[in-house]
Amino acid sequence: MFFGAATFGLTESNFFAETLFVEFVGTKADLLAEMAFSLVWKVHVVSVALLKVRTVRLVFQKRFLVL
């Protein structure tokens, strides 16, 4: 009985610690995925902006060359 009771208490605390650890790892993974997506989105936005600037620059260069 004594060992069973001690094991139950230890198992319960281990379960609690493992649950907290899994939640922590899951939260960290979510945060890293969100940061990676945010970085990819920023790179996309900057790329599109640079492409627009380059396109406008080419249009103006062609316009001045034709005149």
PQR file of N, CA, C, O and H, with PARSE charges and radii, in Angstrom:
ATOM      1  N   MET A   1       0.805  -1.193   0.000 -0.4000 1.5000
ATOM      2  CA  MET A   1       0.000   0.000   0.000 -0.0000 2.0000
ATOM      3  C   MET A   1       0.857   1.270   0.000  0.5500 1.7000
ATOM      4  O   MET A   1       0.589   2.219  -0.737 -0.5500 1.4000
ATOM      5  N   PHE A   2       1.873   1.263   0.828 -0.4000 1.5000
ATOM      6  CA  PHE A   2       2.698   2.460   0.950 -0.0000 2.0000
ATOM      7  C   PHE A   2       3.381   2.791  -0.373  0.5500 1.7000
ATOM      8  O   PHE A   2       3.404   3.945  -0.801 -0.5500 1.4000
ATOM      9  H   PHE A   2       2.090   0.492   1.427  0.4000 1.0000
ATOM     10  N   PHE A   3       3.933   1.769  -1.009 -0.4000 1.5000
ATOM     11  CA  PHE A   3       4.625   2.024  -2.270 -0.0000 2.0000
ATOM     12  C   PHE A   3       3.650   2.426  -3.365  0.5500 1.7000
ATOM     13  O   PHE A   3       3.965   3.253  -4.220 -0.5500 1.4000
ATOM     14  H   PHE A   3       3.914   0.832  -0.661  0.4000 1.0000
ATOM     15  N   GLY A   4       2.473   1.838  -3.330 -0.4000 1.5000
ATOM     16  CA  GLY A   4       1.457   2.201  -4.311 -0.0000 2.0000
ATOM     17  C   GLY A   4       1.040   3.652  -4.156  0.5500 1.7000
ATOM     18  O   GLY A   4       0.861   4.354  -5.152 -0.5500 1.4000
ATOM     19  H   GLY A   4       2.217   1.166  -2.635  0.4000 1.0000
ATOM     20  N   ALA A   5       0.884   4.102  -2.945 -0.4000 1.5000
ATOM     21  CA  ALA A   5       0.492   5.486  -2.686 -0.0000 2.0000
ATOM     22  C   ALA A   5       1.614   6.438  -3.094  0.5500 1.7000
ATOM     23  O   ALA A   5       1.364   7.490  -3.682 -0.5500 1.4000
ATOM     24  H   ALA A   5       1.029   3.532  -2.137  0.4000 1.0000
ATOM     25  N   ALA A   6       2.856   6.058  -2.776 -0.4000 1.5000
ATOM     26  CA  ALA A   6       3.985   6.909  -3.131 -0.0000 2.0000
ATOM     27  C   ALA A   6       4.137   6.971  -4.651  0.5500 1.7000
ATOM     28  O   ALA A   6       4.421   8.034  -5.204 -0.5500 1.4000
ATOM     29  H   ALA A   6       3.059   5.203  -2.298  0.4000 1.0000
ATOM     30  N   THR A   7       3.951   5.857  -5.312 -0.4000 1.5000
ATOM     31  CA  THR A   7       4.053   5.833  -6.766 -0.0000 2.0000
ATOM     32  C   THR A   7       2.960   6.663  -7.395  0.5500 1.7000
ATOM     33  O   THR A   7       3.194   7.366  -8.378 -0.5500 1.4000
ATOM     34  H   THR A   7       3.720   4.994  -4.863  0.4000 1.0000
ATOM     35  N   PHE A   8       1.755   6.585  -6.828 -0.4000 1.5000
ATOM     36  CA  PHE A   8       0.654   7.369  -7.391 -0.0000 2.0000
ATOM     37  C   PHE A   8       0.946   8.859  -7.299  0.5500 1.7000
ATOM     38  O   PHE A   8       0.701   9.598  -8.253 -0.5500 1.4000
ATOM     39  H   PHE A   8       1.566   6.014  -6.029  0.4000 1.0000
ATOM     40  N   GLY A   9       1.463   9.304  -6.172 -0.4000 1.5000
ATOM     41  CA  GLY A   9       1.779  10.719  -6.013 -0.0000 2.0000
ATOM     42  C   GLY A   9       2.887  11.151  -6.957  0.5500 1.7000
ATOM     43  O   GLY A   9       2.826  12.234  -7.540 -0.5500 1.4000
ATOM     44  H   GLY A   9       1.662   8.704  -5.397  0.4000 1.0000
ATOM     45  N   LEU A  10       3.901  10.306  -7.109 -0.4000 1.5000
ATOM     46  CA  LEU A  10       5.021  10.621  -7.992 -0.0000 2.0000
ATOM     47  C   LEU A  10       4.566  10.630  -9.449  0.5500 1.7000
ATOM     48  O   LEU A  10       4.958  11.498 -10.229 -0.5500 1.4000
ATOM     49  H   LEU A  10       3.951   9.427  -6.635  0.4000 1.0000
ATOM     50  N   THR A  11       3.738   9.655  -9.801 -0.4000 1.5000
ATOM     51  CA  THR A  11       3.235   9.588 -11.168 -0.0000 2.0000
ATOM     52  C   THR A  11       2.381  10.809 -11.484  0.5500 1.7000
ATOM     53  O   THR A  11       2.443  11.363 -12.581 -0.5500 1.4000
ATOM     54  H   THR A  11       3.420   8.950  -9.167  0.4000 1.0000
ATOM     55  N   GLU A  12       1.590  11.213 -10.510 -0.4000 1.5000
ATOM     56  CA  GLU A  12       0.728  12.380 -10.720 -0.0000 2.0000
ATOM     57  C   GLU A  12       1.565  13.643 -10.943  0.5500 1.7000
ATOM     58  O   GLU A  12       1.257  14.450 -11.821 -0.5500 1.4000
ATOM     59  H   GLU A  12       1.540  10.762  -9.619  0.4000 1.0000
ATOM     60  N   SER A  13       2.620  13.809 -10.149 -0.4000 1.5000
ATOM     61  CA  SER A  13       3.457  15.004 -10.332 -0.0000 2.0000
ATOM     62  C   SER A  13       4.238  14.918 -11.644  0.5500 1.7000
ATOM     63  O   SER A  13       4.446  15.934 -12.307 -0.5500 1.4000
ATOM     64  H   SER A  13       2.870  13.154  -9.436  0.4000 1.0000
ATOM     65  N   ASN A  14       4.672  13.709 -12.024 -0.4000 1.5000
ATOM     66  CA  ASN A  14       5.352  13.545 -13.313 -0.0000 2.0000
ATOM     67  C   ASN A  14       4.412  13.873 -14.455  0.5500 1.7000
ATOM     68  O   ASN A  14       4.803  14.532 -15.419 -0.5500 1.4000
ATOM     69  H   ASN A  14       4.503  12.884 -11.485  0.4000 1.0000
ATOM     70  N   PHE A  15       3.185  13.419 -14.352 -0.4000 1.5000
ATOM     71  CA  PHE A  15       2.197  13.712 -15.388 -0.0000 2.0000
ATOM     72  C   PHE A  15       1.981  15.212 -15.507  0.5500 1.7000
ATOM     73  O   PHE A  15       1.894  15.750 -16.610 -0.5500 1.4000
ATOM     74  H   PHE A  15       2.868  12.884 -13.569  0.4000 1.0000
ATOM     75  N   PHE A  16       1.893  15.887 -14.356 -0.4000 1.5000
ATOM     76  CA  PHE A  16       1.704  17.333 -14.352 -0.0000 2.0000
ATOM     77  C   PHE A  16       2.898  18.039 -15.000  0.5500 1.7000
ATOM     78  O   PHE A  16       2.728  18.961 -15.797 -0.5500 1.4000
ATOM     79  H   PHE A  16       1.963  15.450 -13.460  0.4000 1.0000
ATOM     80  N   ALA A  17       4.112  17.590 -14.644 -0.4000 1.5000
ATOM     81  CA  ALA A  17       5.319  18.195 -15.217 -0.0000 2.0000
ATOM     82  C   ALA A  17       5.396  17.937 -16.718  0.5500 1.7000
ATOM     83  O   ALA A  17       5.745  18.831 -17.488 -0.5500 1.4000
ATOM     84  H   ALA A  17       4.250  16.841 -13.997  0.4000 1.0000
ATOM     85  N   GLU A  18       5.069  16.713 -17.132 -0.4000 1.5000
ATOM     86  CA  GLU A  18       5.094  16.395 -18.561 -0.0000 2.0000
ATOM     87  C   GLU A  18       4.051  17.194 -19.317  0.5500 1.7000
ATOM     88  O   GLU A  18       4.300  17.645 -20.435 -0.5500 1.4000
ATOM     89  H   GLU A  18       4.786  15.986 -16.506  0.4000 1.0000
ATOM     90  N   THR A  19       2.887  17.373 -18.715 -0.4000 1.5000
ATOM     91  CA  THR A  19       1.829  18.159 -19.354 -0.0000 2.0000
ATOM     92  C   THR A  19       2.278  19.596 -19.540  0.5500 1.7000
ATOM     93  O   THR A  19       2.082  20.179 -20.606 -0.5500 1.4000
ATOM     94  H   THR A  19       2.684  17.006 -17.806  0.4000 1.0000
ATOM     95  N   LEU A  20       2.880  20.170 -18.505 -0.4000 1.5000
ATOM     96  CA  LEU A  20       3.382  21.543 -18.623 -0.0000 2.0000
ATOM     97  C   LEU A  20       4.464  21.639 -19.686  0.5500 1.7000
ATOM     98  O   LEU A  20       4.503  22.602 -20.452 -0.5500 1.4000
ATOM     99  H   LEU A  20       3.039  19.696 -17.639  0.4000 1.0000
ATOM    100  N   PHE A  21       5.346  20.642 -19.734 -0.4000 1.5000
ATOM    101  CA  PHE A  21       6.427  20.650 -20.718 -0.0000 2.0000
ATOM    102  C   PHE A  21       5.867  20.564 -22.137  0.5500 1.7000
ATOM    103  O   PHE A  21       6.313  21.280 -23.032 -0.5500 1.4000
ATOM    104  H   PHE A  21       5.315  19.860 -19.111  0.4000 1.0000
ATOM    105  N   VAL A  22       4.893  19.688 -22.332 -0.4000 1.5000
ATOM    106  CA  VAL A  22       4.289  19.538 -23.670 -0.0000 2.0000
ATOM    107  C   VAL A  22       3.584  20.821 -24.076  0.5500 1.7000
ATOM    108  O   VAL A  22       3.677  21.241 -25.230 -0.5500 1.4000
ATOM    109  H   VAL A  22       4.530  19.105 -21.604  0.4000 1.0000
ATOM    110  N   GLU A  23       2.879  21.451 -23.137 -0.4000 1.5000
ATOM    111  CA  GLU A  23       2.219  22.725 -23.448 -0.0000 2.0000
ATOM    112  C   GLU A  23       3.253  23.791 -23.792  0.5500 1.7000
ATOM    113  O   GLU A  23       3.051  24.585 -24.710 -0.5500 1.4000
ATOM    114  H   GLU A  23       2.804  21.111 -22.200  0.4000 1.0000
ATOM    115  N   PHE A  24       4.364  23.808 -23.051 -0.4000 1.5000
ATOM    116  CA  PHE A  24       5.423  24.781 -23.307 -0.0000 2.0000
ATOM    117  C   PHE A  24       6.026  24.569 -24.695  0.5500 1.7000
ATOM    118  O   PHE A  24       6.209  25.523 -25.452 -0.5500 1.4000
ATOM    119  H   PHE A  24       4.528  23.162 -22.305  0.4000 1.0000
ATOM    120  N   VAL A  25       6.332  23.316 -25.024 -0.4000 1.5000
ATOM    121  CA  VAL A  25       6.914  23.005 -26.334 -0.0000 2.0000
ATOM    122  C   VAL A  25       5.933  23.343 -27.443  0.5500 1.7000
ATOM    123  O   VAL A  25       6.328  23.875 -28.480 -0.5500 1.4000
ATOM    124  H   VAL A  25       6.184  22.542 -24.410  0.4000 1.0000
ATOM    125  N   GLY A  26       4.657  23.040 -27.235 -0.4000 1.5000
ATOM    126  CA  GLY A  26       3.636  23.370 -28.231 -0.0000 2.0000
ATOM    127  C   GLY A  26       3.515  24.867 -28.436  0.5500 1.7000
ATOM    128  O   GLY A  26       3.383  25.339 -29.565 -0.5500 1.4000
ATOM    129  H   GLY A  26       4.335  22.608 -26.393  0.4000 1.0000
ATOM    130  N   THR A  27       3.561  25.612 -27.343 -0.4000 1.5000
ATOM    131  CA  THR A  27       3.478  27.066 -27.437 -0.0000 2.0000
ATOM    132  C   THR A  27       4.698  27.631 -28.157  0.5500 1.7000
ATOM    133  O   THR A  27       4.576  28.533 -28.986 -0.5500 1.4000
ATOM    134  H   THR A  27       3.668  25.228 -26.425  0.4000 1.0000
ATOM    135  N   LYS A  28       5.877  27.096 -27.837 -0.4000 1.5000
ATOM    136  CA  LYS A  28       7.096  27.543 -28.513 -0.0000 2.0000
ATOM    137  C   LYS A  28       7.039  27.227 -30.008  0.5500 1.7000
ATOM    138  O   LYS A  28       7.437  28.046 -30.837 -0.5500 1.4000
ATOM    139  H   LYS A  28       5.976  26.363 -27.163  0.4000 1.0000
ATOM    140  N   ALA A  29       6.546  26.042 -30.343 -0.4000 1.5000
ATOM    141  CA  ALA A  29       6.447  25.665 -31.756 -0.0000 2.0000
ATOM    142  C   ALA A  29       5.486  26.587 -32.493  0.5500 1.7000
ATOM    143  O   ALA A  29       5.756  26.999 -33.621 -0.5500 1.4000
ATOM    144  H   ALA A  29       6.223  25.377 -29.670  0.4000 1.0000
ATOM    145  N   ASP A  30       4.366  26.909 -31.856 -0.4000 1.5000
ATOM    146  CA  ASP A  30       3.417  27.843 -32.466 -0.0000 2.0000
ATOM    147  C   ASP A  30       4.054  29.213 -32.674  0.5500 1.7000
ATOM    148  O   ASP A  30       3.880  29.840 -33.719 -0.5500 1.4000
ATOM    149  H   ASP A  30       4.147  26.574 -30.940  0.4000 1.0000
ATOM    150  N   LEU A  31       4.785  29.663 -31.678 -0.4000 1.5000
ATOM    151  CA  LEU A  31       5.434  30.968 -31.765 -0.0000 2.0000
ATOM    152  C   LEU A  31       6.481  30.989 -32.875  0.5500 1.7000
ATOM    153  O   LEU A  31       6.563  31.955 -33.634 -0.5500 1.4000
ATOM    154  H   LEU A  31       4.927  29.155 -30.829  0.4000 1.0000
ATOM    155  N   LEU A  32       7.278  29.932 -32.972 -0.4000 1.5000
ATOM    156  CA  LEU A  32       8.291  29.866 -34.033 -0.0000 2.0000
ATOM    157  C   LEU A  32       7.654  29.818 -35.416  0.5500 1.7000
ATOM    158  O   LEU A  32       8.139  30.450 -36.354 -0.5500 1.4000
ATOM    159  H   LEU A  32       7.211  29.148 -32.356  0.4000 1.0000
ATOM    160  N   ALA A  33       6.562  29.063 -35.536 -0.4000 1.5000
ATOM    161  CA  ALA A  33       5.872  28.997 -36.827 -0.0000 2.0000
ATOM    162  C   ALA A  33       5.295  30.359 -37.187  0.5500 1.7000
ATOM    163  O   ALA A  33       5.348  30.779 -38.343 -0.5500 1.4000
ATOM    164  H   ALA A  33       6.167  28.549 -34.774  0.4000 1.0000
ATOM    165  N   GLU A  34       4.743  31.046 -36.193 -0.4000 1.5000
ATOM    166  CA  GLU A  34       4.183  32.374 -36.442 -0.0000 2.0000
ATOM    167  C   GLU A  34       5.268  33.365 -36.842  0.5500 1.7000
ATOM    168  O   GLU A  34       5.062  34.191 -37.730 -0.5500 1.4000
ATOM    169  H   GLU A  34       4.699  30.705 -35.254  0.4000 1.0000
ATOM    170  N   MET A  35       6.426  33.282 -36.185 -0.4000 1.5000
ATOM    171  CA  MET A  35       7.532  34.175 -36.530 -0.0000 2.0000
ATOM    172  C   MET A  35       8.053  33.885 -37.932  0.5500 1.7000
ATOM    173  O   MET A  35       8.372  34.806 -38.683 -0.5500 1.4000
ATOM    174  H   MET A  35       6.594  32.610 -35.464  0.4000 1.0000
ATOM    175  N   ALA A  36       8.139  32.607 -38.283 -0.4000 1.5000
ATOM    176  CA  ALA A  36       8.609  32.243 -39.621 -0.0000 2.0000
ATOM    177  C   ALA A  36       7.632  32.741 -40.680  0.5500 1.7000
ATOM    178  O   ALA A  36       8.049  33.279 -41.705 -0.5500 1.4000
ATOM    179  H   ALA A  36       7.880  31.859 -37.673  0.4000 1.0000
ATOM    180  N   PHE A  37       6.344  32.566 -40.440 -0.4000 1.5000
ATOM    181  CA  PHE A  37       5.342  33.051 -41.389 -0.0000 2.0000
ATOM    182  C   PHE A  37       5.418  34.570 -41.510  0.5500 1.7000
ATOM    183  O   PHE A  37       5.310  35.118 -42.607 -0.5500 1.4000
ATOM    184  H   PHE A  37       6.004  32.129 -39.606  0.4000 1.0000
ATOM    185  N   SER A  38       5.602  35.240 -40.385 -0.4000 1.5000
ATOM    186  CA  SER A  38       5.710  36.693 -40.395 -0.0000 2.0000
ATOM    187  C   SER A  38       6.916  37.140 -41.213  0.5500 1.7000
ATOM    188  O   SER A  38       6.831  38.100 -41.978 -0.5500 1.4000
ATOM    189  H   SER A  38       5.689  34.794 -39.494  0.4000 1.0000
ATOM    190  N   LEU A  39       8.035  36.445 -41.051 -0.4000 1.5000
ATOM    191  CA  LEU A  39       9.237  36.789 -41.811 -0.0000 2.0000
ATOM    192  C   LEU A  39       9.032  36.552 -43.298  0.5500 1.7000
ATOM    193  O   LEU A  39       9.428  37.378 -44.121 -0.5500 1.4000
ATOM    194  H   LEU A  39       8.104  35.664 -40.430  0.4000 1.0000
ATOM    195  N   VAL A  40       8.414  35.429 -43.649 -0.4000 1.5000
ATOM    196  CA  VAL A  40       8.137  35.142 -45.060 -0.0000 2.0000
ATOM    197  C   VAL A  40       7.203  36.200 -45.624  0.5500 1.7000
ATOM    198  O   VAL A  40       7.395  36.654 -46.752 -0.5500 1.4000
ATOM    199  H   VAL A  40       8.092  34.758 -42.980  0.4000 1.0000
ATOM    200  N   TRP A  41       6.202  36.596 -44.863 -0.4000 1.5000
ATOM    201  CA  TRP A  41       5.255  37.614 -45.333 -0.0000 2.0000
ATOM    202  C   TRP A  41       5.964  38.944 -45.552  0.5500 1.7000
ATOM    203  O   TRP A  41       5.704  39.629 -46.541 -0.5500 1.4000
ATOM    204  H   TRP A  41       6.046  36.227 -43.946  0.4000 1.0000
ATOM    205  N   LYS A  42       6.864  39.316 -44.630 -0.4000 1.5000
ATOM    206  CA  LYS A  42       7.600  40.580 -44.783 -0.0000 2.0000
ATOM    207  C   LYS A  42       8.487  40.544 -46.031  0.5500 1.7000
ATOM    208  O   LYS A  42       8.561  41.526 -46.769 -0.5500 1.4000
ATOM    209  H   LYS A  42       7.075  38.759 -43.827  0.4000 1.0000
ATOM    210  N   VAL A  43       9.148  39.429 -46.263 -0.4000 1.5000
ATOM    211  CA  VAL A  43       9.981  39.299 -47.455 -0.0000 2.0000
ATOM    212  C   VAL A  43       9.120  39.414 -48.708  0.5500 1.7000
ATOM    213  O   VAL A  43       9.525  40.047 -49.684 -0.5500 1.4000
ATOM    214  H   VAL A  43       9.088  38.631 -45.664  0.4000 1.0000
ATOM    215  N   HIS A  44       7.945  38.812 -48.687 -0.4000 1.5000
ATOM    216  CA  HIS A  44       7.033  38.892 -49.832 -0.0000 2.0000
ATOM    217  C   HIS A  44       6.603  40.339 -50.080  0.5500 1.7000
ATOM    218  O   HIS A  44       6.619  40.810 -51.217 -0.5500 1.4000
ATOM    219  H   HIS A  44       7.616  38.298 -47.895  0.4000 1.0000
ATOM    220  N   VAL A  45       6.223  41.033 -49.020 -0.4000 1.5000
ATOM    221  CA  VAL A  45       5.764  42.420 -49.161 -0.0000 2.0000
ATOM    222  C   VAL A  45       6.894  43.299 -49.709  0.5500 1.7000
ATOM    223  O   VAL A  45       6.662  44.126 -50.590 -0.5500 1.4000
ATOM    224  H   VAL A  45       6.211  40.650 -48.097  0.4000 1.0000
ATOM    225  N   VAL A  46       8.093  43.126 -49.199 -0.4000 1.5000
ATOM    226  CA  VAL A  46       9.231  43.912 -49.677 -0.0000 2.0000
ATOM    227  C   VAL A  46       9.534  43.568 -51.137  0.5500 1.7000
ATOM    228  O   VAL A  46       9.832  44.457 -51.935 -0.5500 1.4000
ATOM    229  H   VAL A  46       8.281  42.454 -48.482  0.4000 1.0000
ATOM    230  N   SER A  47       9.459  42.289 -51.487 -0.4000 1.5000
ATOM    231  CA  SER A  47       9.715  41.884 -52.877 -0.0000 2.0000
ATOM    232  C   SER A  47       8.702  42.502 -53.831  0.5500 1.7000
ATOM    233  O   SER A  47       9.066  42.989 -54.902 -0.5500 1.4000
ATOM    234  H   SER A  47       9.217  41.567 -50.839  0.4000 1.0000
ATOM    235  N   VAL A  48       7.442  42.482 -53.446 -0.4000 1.5000
ATOM    236  CA  VAL A  48       6.398  43.067 -54.293 -0.0000 2.0000
ATOM    237  C   VAL A  48       6.612  44.570 -54.426  0.5500 1.7000
ATOM    238  O   VAL A  48       6.459  45.128 -55.512 -0.5500 1.4000
ATOM    239  H   VAL A  48       7.146  42.087 -52.576  0.4000 1.0000
ATOM    240  N   ALA A  49       6.964  45.221 -53.330 -0.4000 1.5000
ATOM    241  CA  ALA A  49       7.207  46.665 -53.385 -0.0000 2.0000
ATOM    242  C   ALA A  49       8.384  46.986 -54.297  0.5500 1.7000
ATOM    243  O   ALA A  49       8.317  47.925 -55.091 -0.5500 1.4000
ATOM    244  H   ALA A  49       7.089  44.768 -52.447  0.4000 1.0000
ATOM    245  N   LEU A  50       9.459  46.214 -54.189 -0.4000 1.5000
ATOM    246  CA  LEU A  50      10.615  46.446 -55.054 -0.0000 2.0000
ATOM    247  C   LEU A  50      10.287  46.172 -56.519  0.5500 1.7000
ATOM    248  O   LEU A  50      10.763  46.876 -57.409 -0.5500 1.4000
ATOM    249  H   LEU A  50       9.514  45.452 -53.544  0.4000 1.0000
ATOM    250  N   LEU A  51       9.487  45.165 -56.761 -0.4000 1.5000
ATOM    251  CA  LEU A  51       9.068  44.864 -58.128 -0.0000 2.0000
ATOM    252  C   LEU A  51       8.243  46.008 -58.712  0.5500 1.7000
ATOM    253  O   LEU A  51       8.403  46.361 -59.880 -0.5500 1.4000
ATOM    254  H   LEU A  51       9.101  44.593 -56.038  0.4000 1.0000
ATOM    255  N   LYS A  52       7.364  46.583 -57.898 -0.4000 1.5000
ATOM    256  CA  LYS A  52       6.566  47.726 -58.366 -0.0000 2.0000
ATOM    257  C   LYS A  52       7.456  48.920 -58.670  0.5500 1.7000
ATOM    258  O   LYS A  52       7.264  49.596 -59.681 -0.5500 1.4000
ATOM    259  H   LYS A  52       7.235  46.296 -56.949  0.4000 1.0000
ATOM    260  N   VAL A  53       8.419  49.183 -57.814 -0.4000 1.5000
ATOM    261  CA  VAL A  53       9.333  50.307 -58.041 -0.0000 2.0000
ATOM    262  C   VAL A  53      10.130  50.079 -59.315  0.5500 1.7000
ATOM    263  O   VAL A  53      10.318  51.001 -60.108 -0.5500 1.4000
ATOM    264  H   VAL A  53       8.575  48.634 -56.993  0.4000 1.0000
ATOM    265  N   ARG A  54      10.594  48.862 -59.511 -0.4000 1.5000
ATOM    266  CA  ARG A  54      11.366  48.560 -60.714 -0.0000 2.0000
ATOM    267  C   ARG A  54      10.511  48.701 -61.967  0.5500 1.7000
ATOM    268  O   ARG A  54      10.976  49.213 -62.985 -0.5500 1.4000
ATOM    269  H   ARG A  54      10.441  48.112 -58.867  0.4000 1.0000
ATOM    270  N   THR A  55       9.267  48.250 -61.896 -0.4000 1.5000
ATOM    271  CA  THR A  55       8.362  48.358 -63.042 -0.0000 2.0000
ATOM    272  C   THR A  55       8.094  49.816 -63.386  0.5500 1.7000
ATOM    273  O   THR A  55       8.134  50.206 -64.553 -0.5500 1.4000
ATOM    274  H   THR A  55       8.889  47.834 -61.069  0.4000 1.0000
ATOM    275  N   VAL A  56       7.821  50.616 -62.364 -0.4000 1.5000
ATOM    276  CA  VAL A  56       7.568  52.047 -62.601 -0.0000 2.0000
ATOM    277  C   VAL A  56       8.802  52.704 -63.186  0.5500 1.7000
ATOM    278  O   VAL A  56       8.693  53.533 -64.089 -0.5500 1.4000
ATOM    279  H   VAL A  56       7.789  50.299 -61.416  0.4000 1.0000
ATOM    280  N   ARG A  57       9.973  52.347 -62.684 -0.4000 1.5000
ATOM    281  CA  ARG A  57      11.217  52.921 -63.193 -0.0000 2.0000
ATOM    282  C   ARG A  57      11.418  52.563 -64.666  0.5500 1.7000
ATOM    283  O   ARG A  57      11.823  53.411 -65.461 -0.5500 1.4000
ATOM    284  H   ARG A  57      10.062  51.674 -61.950  0.4000 1.0000
ATOM    285  N   LEU A  58      11.137  51.307 -65.031 -0.4000 1.5000
ATOM    286  CA  LEU A  58      11.275  50.892 -66.422 -0.0000 2.0000
ATOM    287  C   LEU A  58      10.283  51.621 -67.327  0.5500 1.7000
ATOM    288  O   LEU A  58      10.617  52.002 -68.449 -0.5500 1.4000
ATOM    289  H   LEU A  58      10.809  50.618 -64.385  0.4000 1.0000
ATOM    290  N   VAL A  59       9.066  51.810 -66.829 -0.4000 1.5000
ATOM    291  CA  VAL A  59       8.061  52.525 -67.629 -0.0000 2.0000
ATOM    292  C   VAL A  59       8.518  53.952 -67.883  0.5500 1.7000
ATOM    293  O   VAL A  59       8.405  54.442 -69.007 -0.5500 1.4000
ATOM    294  H   VAL A  59       8.794  51.501 -65.917  0.4000 1.0000
ATOM    295  N   PHE A  60       9.034  54.628 -66.862 -0.4000 1.5000
ATOM    296  CA  PHE A  60       9.503  56.000 -67.052 -0.0000 2.0000
ATOM    297  C   PHE A  60      10.719  56.056 -67.970  0.5500 1.7000
ATOM    298  O   PHE A  60      10.852  56.986 -68.766 -0.5500 1.4000
ATOM    299  H   PHE A  60       9.126  54.230 -65.949  0.4000 1.0000
ATOM    300  N   GLN A  61      11.600  55.078 -67.865 -0.4000 1.5000
ATOM    301  CA  GLN A  61      12.766  55.061 -68.749 -0.0000 2.0000
ATOM    302  C   GLN A  61      12.337  54.884 -70.200  0.5500 1.7000
ATOM    303  O   GLN A  61      12.865  55.556 -71.085 -0.5500 1.4000
ATOM    304  H   GLN A  61      11.493  54.323 -67.218  0.4000 1.0000
ATOM    305  N   LYS A  62      11.398  54.000 -70.452 -0.4000 1.5000
ATOM    306  CA  LYS A  62      10.925  53.813 -71.819 -0.0000 2.0000
ATOM    307  C   LYS A  62      10.209  55.050 -72.316  0.5500 1.7000
ATOM    308  O   LYS A  62      10.331  55.408 -73.487 -0.5500 1.4000
ATOM    309  H   LYS A  62      10.968  53.454 -69.732  0.4000 1.0000
ATOM    310  N   ARG A  63       9.463  55.706 -71.445 -0.4000 1.5000
ATOM    311  CA  ARG A  63       8.729  56.903 -71.846 -0.0000 2.0000
ATOM    312  C   ARG A  63       9.709  58.009 -72.243  0.5500 1.7000
ATOM    313  O   ARG A  63       9.478  58.704 -73.232 -0.5500 1.4000
ATOM    314  H   ARG A  63       9.364  55.415 -70.494  0.4000 1.0000
ATOM    315  N   PHE A  64      10.779  58.180 -71.502 -0.4000 1.5000
ATOM    316  CA  PHE A  64      11.753  59.210 -71.814 -0.0000 2.0000
ATOM    317  C   PHE A  64      12.565  58.855 -73.053  0.5500 1.7000
ATOM    318  O   PHE A  64      12.982  59.742 -73.798 -0.5500 1.4000
ATOM    319  H   PHE A  64      10.966  57.615 -70.698  0.4000 1.0000
ATOM    320  N   LEU A  65      12.791  57.559 -73.279 -0.4000 1.5000
ATOM    321  CA  LEU A  65      13.528  57.157 -74.472 -0.0000 2.0000
ATOM    322  C   LEU A  65      12.723  57.375 -75.739  0.5500 1.7000
ATOM    323  O   LEU A  65      13.283  57.707 -76.784 -0.5500 1.4000
ATOM    324  H   LEU A  65      12.452  56.839 -72.674  0.4000 1.0000
ATOM    325  N   VAL A  66      11.413  57.191 -75.654 -0.4000 1.5000
ATOM    326  CA  VAL A  66      10.550  57.363 -76.822 -0.0000 2.0000
ATOM    327  C   VAL A  66      10.449  58.838 -77.191  0.5500 1.7000
ATOM    328  O   VAL A  66      10.383  59.182 -78.371 -0.5500 1.4000
ATOM    329  H   VAL A  66      10.958  56.921 -74.805  0.4000 1.0000
ATOM    330  N   LEU A  67      10.435  59.701 -76.195 -0.4000 1.5000
ATOM    331  CA  LEU A  67      10.314  61.135 -76.465 -0.0000 2.0000
ATOM    332  C   LEU A  67      11.602  61.621 -77.017  0.5500 1.7000
ATOM    333  O   LEU A  67      11.736  62.806 -77.322 -0.5500 1.4000
ATOM    334  H   LEU A  67      10.488  59.421 -75.236  0.4000 1.0000
TER
END
